[in-house]
């Protein structure tokens, strides 16, 4: 049995004060001057340590307050109030919500699983992966515990092509061609996001984290400069469209990615000739033609296909179609063709939380690629000021590579522990077995239709009899 894979995290403090969901408003007018003020009874001593960050104009009390509400409830004149922060509500957009951004910040800072208290206060169902639940079938008896080491749970996956069968001669010698595949200890790869205040130092930090974690960083080939040479074994350059004339400058790379074009077969052959030992991934957008294209690539012997959804986790050409549904259809088509086990499917697009990793794998992916979570880990607010040519409010481009690497390392540590927790509750000990295991998943649409589908359309103002 291989050595247990563990990500040992350490706190990586924020460079800037985080924007909090709420703040404290303490009025002085009308104060009764109690002998022992409720502010002095604060167990977290936030009022004693209160200060103003002159650079950001942020009150320290908003970050230190633990929301116990003791001061709010204890003030006899009700002069202390908690109010929602409008700046927090303006973070991100409809997909990358303020809550998601805050959770990613916390995980990158501490490396711990985000826990907000007892119970789940969120919605029952939603769009995309929110309309999908994992079946905790093992929860009625002791679960498999991979986090604390009492049981071994493997999160390793293989990237590449596996043969349908092996051929041996009469002497027992292997006659089959040994396939090219790479083993990574966690089913999550990274990719440089499409926007952000990113500098060479930022990319170097991401590459450092990829090497330390044992995974890959996907990036445009022009960004793989000499300062990344020591991390080349964990880089996956995205090649430009067209034929690759030579592999000069690509030595030492174990994997590359090729964009989809109508002449993909010619481009694929040119890359195979220039880089015969490299694993080649072909990048496909999730659209209406993705199923036929994926089948064509798999029949041609492509060892790895990267399926990318939209920025918000939807199909590229149809915002009403969730990425999980397209991913399931491609997975089923490859199974029906009898070639699913001979290649690797990698999914990306809108994956924001650790639960999305497990759910994408349940829908048929072998691994996933995340992009914006590693940017948000660097305190990005998803404000898109960089897209408009404006300065970054948290100066991401000025962050040093070791700090960048530590933040991403912590994020992966929290993701890894949550994946172990989900797999343990489902009784699955190997991430490879999680792939396509829809029997351990529940889909809202499939459960809702047989129960409530016969009721017909219900209009507001009518009662069911």
Secondary structure, 3 states (H helix, E strand, C coil): CCCCCCCCCCCCCCCCCCCCCEEEEECCCCCCCCCCCCCCCCCCCCCCCCCEECCCCEEHHHHHCCCCCHHHHHCCCCCEEEEECHHHHCCCCCCCCHHHHHHHHHHHHHCCCCCCCCCCCCCCCCCHHHHEEECCCCCCCCCCCCCCCCCCCECCEEEECCCCCCCECCCCCECCCCCCEEEECCCEEEECCCCCCCCHHHHHHHHHHHHHHCCCEEEEHHHCCHHHHHHHHHEEEEECCCCCCCCCCCCCCCEEEEECCCCHHHHHHHHHHHCCCCEEEEEEECCCCHHHHHHHHHHCCCCEEEEECCCCCECCCCCCCEHHHHHHHHHHHHHHHCCHHHCEEEEECCCCCHHHHHHHHHCCCCEEEECHHHHHCCCCCCCCCCCCCCCCCCCHHHCCHHHHHHHHHHHHHHHHHHHHHHHHHHCCCEHHHHCCCHHHEEEHHHHHHHHHHHHCCCCCCCCCC
